Structure formats: C-alpha cells, structure tokens
Amino acid sequence: MSEMHTATKQEILDLLQLVAEGLMSLGEFQPRFEYLFLDRGSWPVLDHRDKDFFGLVLAKVGWTSENPTEDEEALGWIGLDSFRGWLKGALQKHLSGE
C-alpha cells in the first residue's frame, strides 16, 4: 500500500468520522470529501472495497440536505441527522471488514 493511499484513505476516514459524530456541518464536509475522494487523485490508488464504500457515501450525501422540505423528502432526500445515523452504521461495518 503506497504512502499516498494510506494517507488519503485515513484522511477520508477521519473526515467521515467527524461528520458522523456531528463535529462537522454538511457544508464543510461535502466539498472536502469530494476533493479528497475525487479531485486529489486518490481514485487510482484506493482498493475496490474503499472505492465502493466511499462512492456509496458520495451518492448518499448527494441526496442529503440540512433540513429537507416535505417535497424533497418525497423525492428521496434525507436530513443531516438521518445521514449521520446511516453513516455511523455504514462506517462501523466498513471498518470491521463487513
């Protein structure tokens, strides 16, 4: 595993932990996550399992709003609290190798 892979993966996991624990807003999290996962060049060096998990997080956060309206919820949007709850469970599973 390359140093870049290890550093980038750990940065992303740390970021996910911060938002899951409520220590980072959606507005702070989303652009930083997208930068680390997509723009920083991490894509080629992450393994398939990490790519799948981080891609799932990217898709989920794309349908997350701080406070979705009823109309948005009807279209599938979720609130930040729901995202955090989902992320806590998903992150735990990912880290345990499930």
C-alpha positions in Angstrom: 0.0 0.0 0.0 1.5 3.3 -1.0 2.0 6.2 1.4 -0.4 8.3 -0.6 -3.1 5.6 -0.4 -2.6 5.2 3.3 -2.7 9.0 4.0 -5.6 9.7 1.7 -7.7 6.8 3.0 -7.0 7.8 6.6 -7.9 11.5 5.8 -11.2 10.4 4.3 -12.0 8.1 7.2 -11.2 10.8 9.7 -13.5 13.2 7.8 -16.3 10.7 7.8 -15.9 10.2 11.5 -16.1 13.9 12.1 -19.4 14.3 10.2 -20.8 11.1 11.7 -20.2 12.4 15.2 -21.8 15.8 14.4 -18.5 17.7 14.6 -18.7 19.0 11.0 -21.5 20.5 9.0 -22.7 19.2 5.7 -21.5 22.4 4.0 -18.0 21.8 5.4 -18.0 18.1 4.8 -19.3 17.7 1.2 -16.7 19.8 -0.7 -13.8 18.4 1.4 -14.9 14.8 0.9 -15.3 15.3 -2.8 -11.9 16.9 -3.0 -10.2 14.1 -1.2 -12.1 11.3 -2.9 -12.4 12.6 -6.5 -10.1 15.5 -7.1 -6.9 14.7 -5.1 -6.0 11.8 -7.3 -6.9 9.1 -4.8 -9.2 7.2 -7.1 -6.4 5.2 -8.8 -4.7 4.2 -5.5 -7.7 3.1 -3.4 -8.7 -0.5 -3.4 -12.1 -1.7 -4.7 -13.7 -2.0 -1.3 -12.8 1.6 -0.3 -13.9 2.9 -3.7 -17.3 1.1 -3.3 -17.8 2.4 0.2 -16.7 6.0 -0.5 -18.8 6.0 -3.7 -21.8 4.9 -1.7 -21.1 7.8 0.8 -20.8 10.2 -2.1 -24.1 9.1 -3.6 -25.9 9.3 -0.2 -24.5 12.7 0.7 -25.7 13.9 -2.8 -29.2 13.3 -1.6 -28.7 14.9 1.8 -29.9 18.3 2.9 -29.6 20.0 6.3 -33.4 20.3 6.5 -35.2 18.8 3.5 -38.7 20.0 2.8 -41.6 17.6 2.6 -41.4 17.8 -1.2 -37.7 17.0 -1.1 -38.3 14.0 1.2 -41.0 12.7 -1.1 -38.3 12.7 -3.9 -35.9 10.7 -1.7 -33.8 13.4 0.1 -32.8 12.7 3.7 -31.9 15.1 6.5 -28.5 15.5 8.0 -29.4 13.6 11.2 -30.6 10.6 9.1 -27.4 10.8 7.0 -25.3 10.8 10.2 -27.1 7.8 11.6 -26.7 5.9 8.4 -23.0 6.9 8.1 -22.2 5.7 11.7 -23.5 2.3 10.9 -22.0 2.1 7.5 -18.6 3.3 8.7 -18.6 0.8 11.5 -19.4 -2.1 9.1 -16.7 -0.9 6.6 -14.0 -0.6 9.3 -14.9 -4.1 10.7 -14.5 -5.6 7.3 -18.1 -6.5 6.6 
